[in-house]
Amino acid sequence: MSTAPEPEPRTPKPALVFDDPLDQQSSDDTDRGWGERTEGTGAADLKRFLDEKPPHHL
């Protein structure tokens, strides 16, 4: 008696989403998306300012 192999389960196709993408906040709409550091002290901010200041601003 031979048995037929079981068919592989089918994965559902991804659903199309017709939402307005501009209604959602993107990662660059936040400080974190632009690489801003939200934590820190005044001394840390000054150090960062001095580290990132272009040489022609000395």
ABEGO torsion letter per residue (X at the ends): XBBBBBBBBBBBBBBBBABBAAABBBAAABAAAAGBBABEBAAAAAAAAAAABBAAAX
